[in-house]
Amino acid sequence: MRKLGPMLALAAALVSGIGAQIAYAQLTQDPRVADLVRAGELRVGLGLGVPTQAIKDPKTGELRGVALELARVLANRIGVRLVTVEYPRPGAVLEGLRTNAWDVSFLGLDPQRAAEVDFSHVILQSEITYLVASGSSIRSSTDADRTGIRIAVPRGDQSDLILSHTLKRAQLVRTESHAEAIELLRTGKVDAKASPGYVLATEAPSVPGARLLADGFAQHPFAAIVPKGRAARLAYVNEFVEEAKASGLVMRILDSLGLQLIRVAPAQK
């Protein structure tokens, strides 16, 4: 594994919020990303609405999120300009494959998605669970699969992919964004929202009396993705991911964003 000391020093500055003031690093000579160097930019797909990807401030338009911070460091490691390509929800980033809209993105690892993209080593781990309305009789994840129960999920997100195959009685209500899904819960139009726990923990204060279930119904491994057929780029990204975990960069990003119910994944070879 290459030594990435300069990258880590830059990363500390980026997480401190002064990335815009830092000049791009020297262009890498690594042949695995020669196409990105020739293009002069790294296009990163970001699915908005969750803190592991990016959340946009409605007043300022500022983006904050784990994927965004990692993308900044990765672009500087290569020595190119970062270009963000925004989508209304994480699952929607796959729509960009049809038009070759991005070079790297980030998603929850799922076998269905692996048919379309290649995943890097796992960066983060968490559990998918439910946020339920005040006074709900749902006490555990298994309680949620009952006739008459309506569960909001952002369309194409990992919670949607999993529950589409596992629910027997409850009804899924698919939305175009996380914001729309939580609004359905807040207004009593659904009984629960399914998402990774760290997402629900940030949304719970907007739903008075809402309760986050203690048990999850699935694991949520989070990783970088590249389009199929980009083995060299994937190898470069894997090297970056492992150094970012080992150096403490990923943990510092989590701390800077105040994220809960999520952890850095173990090292992989």
C-alpha positions in Angstrom: 0.0 0.0 0.0 1.3 3.4 -0.9 2.1 5.9 1.8 -0.4 8.8 1.8 1.0 11.2 4.3 0.3 14.4 2.2 -3.2 13.1 1.6 -3.9 12.7 5.3 -2.6 16.2 6.1 -4.9 17.6 3.4 -7.7 15.5 4.7 -7.5 17.0 8.2 -7.8 20.4 6.6 -10.8 19.4 4.5 -12.7 18.0 7.4 -12.1 21.3 9.2 -14.0 23.0 6.5 -11.2 24.8 4.6 -11.0 22.6 1.6 -12.0 25.4 -0.8 -8.8 27.3 0.1 -6.4 24.5 -0.7 -4.7 24.1 -4.1 -5.0 20.8 -5.9 -2.3 18.3 -5.3 0.3 17.4 -7.9 -1.1 15.2 -10.7 -0.6 11.5 -9.9 1.3 9.4 -12.3 -0.6 6.3 -11.3 -1.8 4.6 -14.5 -4.9 3.2 -12.8 -6.5 6.6 -12.9 -4.8 8.0 -16.0 -8.2 8.6 -17.7 -9.3 10.8 -14.8 -6.0 12.8 -14.9 -6.5 13.3 -18.7 -10.1 14.6 -18.0 -8.8 16.9 -15.2 -11.7 16.1 -13.0 -13.3 13.5 -10.7 -17.0 13.3 -11.1 -18.7 12.0 -8.0 -22.3 11.0 -7.8 -24.0 12.1 -4.6 -27.4 10.9 -3.5 -28.9 13.7 -1.4 -30.8 13.3 1.9 -28.6 11.2 4.1 -25.4 12.2 6.0 -23.3 9.4 4.6 -23.8 10.8 1.2 -24.7 14.5 1.4 -27.3 16.7 2.9 -28.0 20.1 1.3 -28.7 23.1 3.5 -32.0 24.5 2.1 -31.0 28.1 2.8 -27.4 28.2 1.7 -27.2 25.2 -0.7 -24.1 24.0 1.2 -23.5 20.2 1.1 -22.2 18.2 4.0 -21.7 14.4 4.2 -19.2 11.5 4.5 -19.2 10.8 0.8 -18.6 14.4 -0.1 -15.6 14.7 2.3 -14.1 11.4 1.0 -14.6 12.6 -2.5 -12.7 15.8 -1.8 -9.7 14.0 -0.5 -9.8 11.4 -3.3 -9.9 14.2 -5.9 -6.9 15.9 -4.3 -5.0 12.7 -4.1 -5.4 12.2 -7.8 -4.7 15.9 -8.3 -7.8 16.8 -10.2 -10.9 19.0 -9.8 -13.9 17.6 -7.9 -17.2 17.8 -9.7 -20.3 16.7 -7.8 -23.3 15.2 -9.6 -26.4 15.4 -7.4 -29.3 13.0 -7.3 -32.5 13.3 -5.1 -31.8 10.1 -3.2 -29.0 7.6 -2.9 -30.6 4.9 -5.0 -31.0 7.3 -7.9 -27.2 7.6 -8.5 -27.5 4.4 -10.5 -29.5 6.3 -13.1 -26.3 8.1 -14.0 -24.8 4.8 -15.4 -26.9 5.1 -18.5 -25.3 8.5 -19.4 -21.8 7.9 -17.9 -22.5 10.8 -15.6 -20.0 10.0 -12.8 -16.7 8.2 -12.2 -17.1 7.2 -8.6 -20.1 7.2 -6.2 -21.1 5.7 -2.8 -23.9 3.3 -1.9 -25.1 0.7 0.5 -23.8 -2.7 -0.7 -26.5 -4.9 -2.1 -26.4 -8.0 -4.4 -28.9 -6.4 -6.8 -26.8 -3.3 -7.2 -23.7 -5.5 -7.7 -25.1 -6.5 -11.0 -24.7 -2.9 -12.2 -21.7 -1.6 -10.4 -18.5 -2.9 -8.6 -18.2 -2.1 -4.9 -15.1 -1.1 -3.1 -14.1 -2.5 0.3 -16.7 -1.6 2.9 -16.2 1.8 4.5 -18.9 2.0 7.1 -21.3 -0.4 8.8 -24.7 0.1 10.4 -28.1 -1.5 10.7 -31.4 -0.8 8.9 -34.4 -0.4 11.2 -37.6 1.5 11.6 -38.7 4.9 13.0 -42.4 4.5 14.1 -45.0 7.1 15.0 -46.0 8.1 18.5 -48.2 5.5 20.2 -47.4 2.8 17.6 -48.0 -0.8 18.6 -44.8 -1.7 16.6 -42.2 -2.7 19.2 -39.8 -4.7 17.1 -38.8 -5.1 13.5 -40.9 -8.3 13.2 -44.0 -6.4 14.5 -43.8 -4.2 11.4 -44.8 -6.9 8.9 -48.5 -6.9 9.6 -51.6 -6.4 7.5 -52.5 -2.7 7.4 -49.0 -1.4 8.3 -47.6 1.1 5.8 -43.9 1.6 5.6 -42.3 4.5 3.8 -39.0 3.9 1.9 -37.1 6.0 -0.6 -37.4 4.4 -4.0 -34.5 2.2 -4.9 -32.7 2.6 -1.5 -31.3 -0.5 0.2 -34.3 -0.6 2.6 -36.6 -0.7 -0.4 -34.6 -3.5 -2.1 -34.5 -5.6 1.0 -38.1 -5.1 2.1 -39.5 -5.7 -1.4 -38.3 -9.3 -1.0 -38.9 -10.0 2.7 -42.2 -8.3 3.7 -45.2 -10.7 3.6 -48.1 -8.5 4.8 -47.1 -4.8 5.3 -47.4 -2.4 2.4 -44.4 -0.4 1.1 -45.0 3.3 0.2 -42.2 4.4 -2.1 -41.1 8.0 -2.2 -38.8 10.1 -4.3 -36.7 11.4 -1.4 -35.9 10.8 2.3 -37.6 14.1 3.1 -40.8 13.0 1.5 -40.8 9.7 3.4 -40.3 11.3 6.8 -43.0 13.8 6.0 -45.4 10.9 5.4 -44.6 9.6 8.9 -44.9 13.0 10.4 -48.4 13.6 8.9 -49.6 10.1 9.9 -49.9 8.8 6.3 -47.6 5.8 7.1 -46.9 3.9 10.2 -43.1 3.7 9.9 -40.1 4.7 7.9 -37.3 2.2 7.1 -33.7 3.4 6.8 -30.3 2.9 8.3 -30.4 3.9 12.0 -28.0 6.8 11.6 -30.4 8.4 9.1 -33.5 7.9 11.3 -31.6 9.3 14.3 -31.2 12.6 12.5 -34.8 12.6 11.3 -36.5 11.6 14.6 -36.6 15.1 16.1 -38.8 16.3 13.2 -41.5 13.7 14.2 -42.9 14.5 17.7 -43.0 11.3 19.8 -41.5 9.1 17.1 -39.6 6.1 18.4 -36.5 4.5 16.8 -36.6 0.7 17.2 -33.7 -0.9 19.0 -33.5 -3.9 16.7 -32.5 -3.8 13.0 -33.7 -6.1 10.3 -30.7 -6.0 8.0 -27.0 -4.9 7.8 -26.1 -1.8 5.9 -22.5 -1.9 4.6 -21.6 1.3 2.9 -18.9 1.5 0.2 -17.7 3.4 -2.9 -18.8 2.2 -6.3 -17.4 2.4 -9.9 -19.1 1.4 -13.1 -18.6 -2.2 -14.3 -15.4 -2.8 -16.3 -13.2 -0.3 -14.3 -11.0 -2.8 -12.5 -8.0 -0.5 -12.3 -10.0 2.4 -11.0 -11.6 0.1 -8.4 -8.1 -1.1 -7.2 -7.1 2.6 -6.8 -10.2 3.4 -4.8 -9.8 0.3 -2.6 -6.3 1.4 -1.7 -7.6 4.9 -0.8 -10.5 3.4 1.3 -8.2 1.2 3.3 -5.8 4.1 4.1 -8.7 6.4 4.9 -9.9 3.9 7.5 -6.5 3.0 8.9 -5.4 6.6 9.3 -8.5 7.6 11.3 -9.8 9.9 8.5 -13.1 8.2 8.2 -13.7 8.3 12.0 -12.8 12.0 12.0 -15.4 12.7 9.3 -18.0 10.8 11.3 -17.1 12.8 14.4 -17.2 16.1 12.6 -20.7 15.3 11.3 -21.9 14.1 14.7 -23.2 10.8 13.3 -24.5 8.0 15.6 -25.4 4.4 15.2 -22.7 3.9 12.6 -19.1 2.5 12.7 -16.0 2.3 10.6 -15.7 -1.1 8.9 -12.7 -3.4 9.7 -9.7 -3.4 7.4 -9.9 -5.6 4.3 -7.1 -7.1 2.1 
